[in-house]
């Protein structure tokens, strides 16, 4: 049975299943935040390589909140090194 945190995970058609710890890894980050600052913050929190790959696959822009980052992770179809990183839908 999914926990409360997992229940509101962003869902997009054909999206990959994301590391459920992304939210807890970056929820204390300062916003606005860039991909670089989110990656650094997550590294300091002991993020897995998979979690860091997901963060680094985000579009390179400023994020104003945690919820904005989580919405963006729902658009990632494939991890770096694979084709078609982001959905065109």
matplotlib code that plots the C-alpha trace (Angstrom):
import matplotlib.pyplot as plt

x = [0.0, 1.5, 2.4, 1.1, 4.3, 4.1, 0.4, 1.0, 4.0, 3.7, 2.5, 2.8, 2.1, 5.1, 7.2, 9.8, 9.3, 11.3, 13.3, 10.7, 13.3, 13.7, 11.2, 12.9, 16.3, 15.6, 12.7, 15.1, 16.8, 16.6, 14.5, 14.7, 17.1, 19.0, 19.7, 23.3, 22.3, 19.7, 22.3, 24.8, 22.1, 21.1, 24.7, 25.1, 22.0, 23.7, 21.6, 22.1, 23.6, 20.1, 18.6, 21.4, 20.9, 17.2, 17.9, 20.6, 18.2, 15.9, 15.7, 18.4, 16.4, 15.4, 12.9, 10.8, 9.6, 9.8, 6.5, 7.8, 10.8, 8.6, 6.3, 9.4, 10.6, 7.3, 8.2, 11.4, 11.0, 14.6, 17.8, 20.9, 22.6, 19.3, 17.4, 14.3, 15.0, 11.8, 8.3, 7.1, 3.5]
y = [0.0, 3.4, 5.9, 9.4, 10.7, 8.2, 8.9, 12.4, 11.5, 13.2, 10.9, 11.5, 9.1, 7.0, 8.6, 6.5, 5.3, 7.8, 7.2, 7.8, 9.7, 12.6, 14.7, 14.0, 14.6, 18.2, 19.3, 21.4, 23.1, 26.9, 28.2, 29.6, 26.7, 25.6, 22.0, 22.6, 23.8, 21.0, 18.4, 19.8, 19.8, 16.2, 15.1, 16.6, 14.6, 11.3, 10.9, 7.7, 7.9, 7.2, 10.1, 12.4, 11.3, 12.2, 15.6, 16.3, 15.3, 18.2, 21.1, 23.6, 26.6, 28.2, 26.3, 28.4, 25.5, 21.9, 21.2, 22.8, 20.4, 17.4, 18.3, 18.5, 15.1, 13.7, 14.8, 12.8, 9.8, 8.4, 9.0, 10.6, 8.5, 7.5, 9.1, 11.3, 12.6, 14.7, 14.0, 16.1, 15.8]
z = [0.0, -1.0, 1.8, 1.8, 0.3, -2.6, -3.2, -4.6, -6.7, -10.1, -12.8, -16.5, -19.4, -20.1, -17.3, -15.6, -12.0, -10.0, -6.8, -4.1, -2.0, -4.4, -2.4, 1.0, -0.5, -1.7, 0.5, 2.7, -0.3, -0.7, -3.5, -6.1, -7.0, -10.0, -11.1, -10.0, -6.5, -6.1, -7.1, -4.6, -1.9, -2.7, -2.6, 0.8, 1.9, 0.7, -2.5, -4.5, -8.0, -9.4, -7.5, -8.7, -12.3, -12.0, -10.6, -13.3, -16.0, -15.1, -17.6, -16.7, -15.2, -11.9, -9.8, -7.4, -5.2, -4.3, -6.0, -9.2, -9.2, -8.5, -11.4, -13.7, -12.5, -13.7, -17.3, -17.5, -19.7, -19.7, -17.8, -19.2, -21.8, -23.3, -26.2, -25.7, -22.2, -22.1, -23.2, -26.2, -24.9]

ax = plt.figure().add_subplot(projection="3d")
ax.plot(x, y, z, "-o")
ax.set_aspect("equal")
plt.show()
